[in-house]
Amino acid sequence: MPEFMQTTFAVSLGAAYRSWEMIKSPMESTSKIFDQVKELFVIPKDAGEGFQKKLEALAGVWMEKGASLVESCKTAGEKFTEEKKK
């Protein structure tokens, strides 16, 4: 299978696995989600002056959080598929 397809499958599988884990403990998951969403709207202190600089810094936060989420889903998916191979 091409690497792109393997990565896509691992991310999708990891997202499904993480969702299932969240469903198993909804109270803990809800508070964690609210904390993570709050972080998306906190402008970094080193954002600079002006509206444009603050928006650019906030966009950077969103990109970082998004990349982190995709990577964690990919890692979870890869672990899940590795466990199934054994």
N, C-alpha and C positions, 0 to 999 in steps of 0.2 A: 504494500500500500504506500502511496506517495507520502512524504513527510508532512506536507500540508494537511492531508486528510487525517493522518495519525494525530497531529496536534489538535485539529478541530474536534476529532472524536474524544481526545483526552480532556479538552476544555469542557465539552458538553457533558461528558460523563462525570467529571469533577463537579460541575455546577449542579447536576442532578443529585449527586451524592451529598454535597453540602446542603442542598435544600432539604433533603431527607433528614439529615442530622439536625437541621433547624426545626423541623416539624416535631421531632422527638422531644425537644425541650423548648416550647414556645415562649415561656416567660423569660428565660435567659436570652433566647435569641432576639426577642423584641427589644430588650434593653440594649443589647449589642448593636442592633440595627439603628436604633435611635442615636446612639453615640457616634456611629460611623456617619450617619447622615448629617449630624451636627458638624462634624469635622469638615464636611464638604462646603460649608458656608462660613468657615472661619478664615478670614484673610490673614495670611502670614505677616508677622511683624516686620520682616524685611522686604515688604512689597514695594516700597517706594512711595513717592508722593503722586497724587493725581488719580483720577478715576481710571484712566487707561492702564496705569501700572498695577493698580489694585485688581482690575479684571484679569490682566495677564497672569498675575500671581495666583489668582483663584483658579484660572484655567489650568495652570500648572499643577495645582493641588488635585484637580479633577482627573487630569491625565495620569498623575502618579497613583491615585487611588484606583483608577480603572485598570492600569497596567498591573498593579498589585493584586487586584481581584482576579484578573485573567490568569496570572501566574499561579496564584493559590489554587484556582480551579484546575489548572493544568496539572499541577503537582498532585492534587487529590485524585484526579482521573488516572494519572500514570501509576500511582500507588495502588489504586483499585484494580487496574488491569494487570499489574505485576502480581498482586495477590491471587488473582484468578488463574494466572499461568502456572503457579506452583502447585 
